[in-house]
Amino acid sequence: FCWTLLYVHIITSWSLPDNLQGKPLLVNGYIGSLPNNAENRTSFLFALNKIQNKNVHAVIKLSLEDNDLKNLRAGDEWQFLVKLKRIHGMKNPGGFDYEARALQEGILASGYVIKSPANLQLSSHWYHGAINRIRQKLKDKMEINLPHSNTSPWIIALALGERQNISADNWEVLRNTGTNHLMAIAGLHIGCMSGFIFFLVNWFWRRIPRLAMKIPAQSAGSFCALIMALFYAALAGFSLPAERTGIMLSVVFIAAILQRKIIAWQAWSIALFFVLLVNPLSVLTESFWLSFGTVALIIYGVSGRLNCHSLWWKLGRIQWVIAVGLVPAGIWLFQQFSGTAFIANCIAIPCVAFVIVPLTLLGCVVLLFSMKCGGYILLLADKLLSILWQILTWFSH
């Protein structure tokens, strides 16, 4: 509780003065996110260093019309002439709480860039926002190679966690089918990819006696799986869902590397502690409760249970536990739940987790070496996702 108060105090130590709202201001700082281009507008987060030559350290959200500045890159230092206002949002019951989301992300003001000769790029160094620079290059290559289809924004979302260009109709399909957790880099995808790497390295390591005698196969597999989890979380820009999953898997894999026995609830509790230590305001997001609630349901439904010979329970136990257990959470957070969620997830989870996501990541890696081959792999992932999307749309109706 005390750490939360201190954390909020640090974040909100600066606020935009009333006498500066709506007035032209000269600001210096760094682009802190991937610029998002949509409908003749570019928006991005901007880490302030100075306002009107006064030192200020805060994060604001900026946008500019007609994409005036074509060379905006994550991590570059810029000087802009802007008009700012404090964060304001509607407080309608059941509606999106923009103020809470902005506070959780540390955004203290928003505004737009004014056309002016004062808008100048001051510097560009690879070590400023190196991860975001790599993500932006990868996003540019993906946009060149992916077709302009209804599902192509989801391929970018599954690879990089960027979901700004996804239409409201597509989100409605996911909400109606209870599959919105699938179209974000979260626990399921990172966990599946890490598990795949673990079993692959474990299988390979056991077949080389010299390696197995020096390092246990389980430790080698856990180390490579940990690297995979951190790599995928970095691709997502260490967003909150990816951050939570990375911490949780790190606890499990580090315990395996150190050959320490750890029970599931201990891993869950340690991950919860570190997530709240990194950002205690993550409790303001629905994804926090859904992610930890889902893992808690899985642990409760699977751990310490007597063996059951029923085939439907063996095959669908996790699905049933999640489908029933998340109904109260869906009603509480979104005032709705999906009656088709169980069947839709039984179809969508294997397709996305075991086929589409691996193909997407493979395509991203191949893109770094061959645009043509990587483009074909991403195109295959997009075609498969479009077939799945038709099925989900039918369930949605």
ABEGO torsion letter per residue (X at the ends): XAAAAAAAAAAAABBBBAAABGBBBBBBEBBABBBBBBGGBBBBBBBBABBGGBBBBBBBBBBBBGGABAABBBGBBBBBBBBBBBBBBBABBGBBBAAAAAAAAGBABBEBBBBBAABBBABBBAABGAAAAAAAAAAAAAAAABBBBAAAAAAAAAAAGBAAABBAAAAAAAAAAGAAAAABBBAAAAAAAAAAAAAAAAAAAAABAAAAAABBAAAAAAAAAAAAAAAAAAAAGGBAAAAAAAAAAAAAAAAAAAGBBBBAAAAAAAAAAAAAAABAAAAABAAAAAAAAAAAAAAAAABGBBBBABAAAAAAAAAAAAAAAAAAAAAAAAGBBBAAAAAAAAAAAAAAAAAAAAAAAAAAAAAAABAAAAAAAAAAAAAAAAAAAAAAAAAAX
